[in-house]
Amino acid sequence: MADGTKPPDRPVNNRPANNGPANNGPANNGPARQELQRGGEAVYRPRYAHIVGWGSYVPEKVITNHDLEQIVDTNDEWIRSRTGIAERHVAADPKETSVTLAVAAARKALEVADVPAGKIDLIVCATTTPEYAFPATACLIQDALGADNAGAFDLSAACSGFVYGLAMARGQILAGDAEYVLVIGTETLSRIVDWTDRGTCILFGDGAGAVLVAASEVPGGILAVDLGSDGSGGNTLILPAGGSALPTSLETVSSGMHYLKMDGKAVFRFATRVMAASTRKVLTRAGYTPEEVDLVVPHQANLRIIQNSVLNQLKIPEEKVFINLEKYGNTSTASIPIALCEAIAAGKLRTGHKVVFVGFGAGLTWAACAIDWRTPIDKAEADWWKNTRRQATYSAAAARSMWRRAVRWVYDVLPDPEAKGQDARRDREETGVQEGADEEG
Ligand SMILES: CC(C)(COP(=O)(O)OP(=O)(O)OC[C@H]1O[C@@H](n2cnc3c(N)ncnc32)[C@H](O)[C@@H]1OP(=O)(O)O)[C@@H](O)C(=O)NCCC(=O)NCCS
């Protein structure tokens, strides 16, 4: 800086902590405004939430429809005509988990954005297949990335989860509470699918996608969101056992209640209705018409659902709707970010494009968002030094995590001096020996 002072690491938010300015703008484009005090003068700065990095990762192992013919009573023709799916990736290696897939995707997103993990303020991990009920998968991802300044939580909204996560990221950014939010969708659905149930095992796949959402003064970004739910349909797509309603037991396992159960027809009807309605809502809120949309990235569950909703009801032409479910099946929370990455790689997205993400899933839930895409998509030249530095930070994060675990282990095994004192006092009391008795001898 000209005056020789170091620029702050993050933009300073001098707004009073307790009362973020109300968003009184029109519903379609009213980003929160940040108030900065400079010499007693209030300055209003617009804030927008832009996707500035993206990445995806799928496990190597592919299971084709023909492979499935060997497992259940099905055939390639039936699966293709009813769903559009030809193959899916599965995490065949037990070492591949929702966390490892997510970390691989997140690292790519950070690389595209050229932002170090230490700058992330919040990690939102949308997943239906968390590593554990707790701790949150997001926390394990935070540790693996070395995102030491980030809060982290899991978001449970099933296949709508990624768009729900974007809404959370946008809210945090517009409120002035975060500069960088990492939103991840990650799934190892192959672990909760009943591979003897032809009604469900043909549909799902594993994978992860991540985006980095950043605060900016450049107008655009995530302009509008629509989130919805209808819990009355909760039982149409459900993992019955393992929660507090039906804790895991020999009985739940022997009756297969730890596998995903679905009423396919009910979900199909619901999905075709809400996909179109939610898309319409965000378009209105963003001030767009369906004709103006350049790209729709829908949840990749079933080709016929996309055709019956986005294509037929909204009359958005096929070339503007990105579909890749043929290769991945339904990867739940990961399907939209994986499709986004492929759409970008295929040159379908450019600066100035009007983009819609729309999804639906268990809950029942649905969600859509409208984006005025402003981030340049040209990939920067590979930079050897930056890559090496990045790898070094990941190794340092792994070392730091091991060190912290080691310190905790040492605290566990070392005798606690305070506890030792209490033990000695209790022993003395139990044996009737009085304080100072030894000396008095
Ligand atoms: C699951 C789904 C593909 C089933 O398609 P559908 O057209 O509704 O098929 P149906 O369930 O009516 O089954 C039709 C017939 O095919 C059979 N069938 C079902 N699965 C089959 C399979 N994998 N292979 C061959 N036949 C199959 C059924 O037994 C039924 O036979 P029948 O007529 O002799 O009784 C479809 O309902 C769907 O995609 N629903 C939405 C699911 C979804 O997206 N879930 C995720 C939400 S995030």
The ligand as a Gaussian input file, in Angstrom:
#p B3LYP/6-31G(d) Opt

LIG

0 1
 C      -37.450000     -45.716000     -10.616000
 C      -38.042000     -45.436000     -11.973000
 C      -36.948000     -45.380000     -13.011000
 C      -39.001000     -46.565000     -12.333000
 O      -39.549000     -46.289000     -13.595000
 P      -41.098000     -46.535000     -13.846000
 O      -41.371000     -46.202000     -15.250000
 O      -41.852000     -45.778000     -12.786000
 O      -41.180000     -48.079000     -13.647000
 P      -42.159000     -48.892000     -12.688000
 O      -41.696000     -48.804000     -11.273000
 O      -43.575000     -48.538000     -12.993000
 O      -41.904000     -50.345000     -13.210000
 C      -42.356000     -50.768000     -14.483000
 C      -42.023000     -52.220000     -14.631000
 O      -40.608000     -52.380000     -14.750000
 C      -40.144000     -53.245000     -13.732000
 N      -38.835000     -52.795000     -13.286000
 C      -38.536000     -51.993000     -12.243000
 N      -37.228000     -51.814000     -12.176000
 C      -36.683000     -52.506000     -13.202000
 C      -35.380000     -52.707000     -13.656000
 N      -34.320000     -52.151000     -13.048000
 N      -35.186000     -53.474000     -14.744000
 C      -36.217000     -54.042000     -15.372000
 N      -37.474000     -53.909000     -14.989000
 C      -37.713000     -53.144000     -13.918000
 C      -41.181000     -53.190000     -12.642000
 O      -41.172000     -54.345000     -11.841000
 C      -42.429000     -53.058000     -13.428000
 O      -42.803000     -54.319000     -13.915000
 P      -44.337000     -54.760000     -13.963000
 O      -44.999000     -53.777000     -14.884000
 O      -44.272000     -56.138000     -14.485000
 O      -44.833000     -54.650000     -12.562000
 C      -38.825000     -44.091000     -11.978000
 O      -40.015000     -44.241000     -11.236000
 C      -38.023000     -42.945000     -11.419000
 O      -37.005000     -42.585000     -11.959000
 N      -38.509000     -42.310000     -10.349000
 C      -37.788000     -41.209000      -9.723000
 C      -36.686000     -41.758000      -8.888000
 C      -35.671000     -40.729000      -8.517000
 O      -35.338000     -39.861000      -9.272000
 N      -35.152000     -40.862000      -7.302000
 C      -34.128000     -40.026000      -6.800000
 C      -34.660000     -38.746000      -6.324000
 S      -33.379000     -37.644000      -5.909000

